[in-house]
Amino acid sequence: MKIRGISGLLFAVCMTILVLAELFPLVWLFDFSLLKSGDFFGSSILKWPNPPMWKNYADAFKGAHITMLFFNSLLVSFLSIVIIVALSITMGYAFTRMRWKLRNTFFALIMVGMIIPIYATLLPNFILFKQAGILNSYLSLILPYAAFAIPVSMFIITGFLETIPKALEEAAIMDGLGVPGMIYKIILPLLKPAIATVAVLAFLSCWNEFIMAVTYIDKDSLRTLPFAIVYFMGQYSSNYGAQFAVLAIIAIPSIVIYLIFTDQITRGITAGAVKG
């Protein structure tokens, strides 16, 4: 009993240290976003804002056009997620429930996309998008975002589909349901945890992406939120508090979305670990 008590205490201490280490960057970010520019210099890692400079956030919204950039990021992320979820579900169902020639070959080819570095395609995509005339458009971001998220998303969906008893679908067929009706009325409700996982992971990937957004978009009216850092620093190079405020504004949606769907993400990722 003593050994179990000591091991449990050590585990709790280690987990507490790990949690604090994970939370420290966020605490540091929000702490510095409320400091005056003159308070940044010193030996202290954290400083208590006295008084809190909420004006930094007002300056961020005014100087970095946060509202416009936020809308652009939200639109690009939403459309990308719709494409990712729709294609992942349909392809996942085709690979797990249907039997056709070269099924394993095509599944392997799609999974290869998981190991291709996303920025290795930066220049080829730039040339293709320029020839297609879709540079400086939302489509130039939505297409690569969806393409690189589909392999891992389909992997999660297929793992979850393997845990769904086929007897449910056989009963639905006996009741007269076709494949579209079966997917809509039976598969989709059961896939909610996996869909939430795919949607959140896709949102985090699209929301925080910077390199492609800078490469494919050079119109201020189409830029996404991560570019606000560069835009703001170019105008207010000495206003460090406002720069940290911009970073905090970018981080808040990701944190909120992740906290809301934590349980669904855990269920969606671990569903395929044990079949049956």
Beta strands, then each sheet from edge to edge (+ up, - down):
end
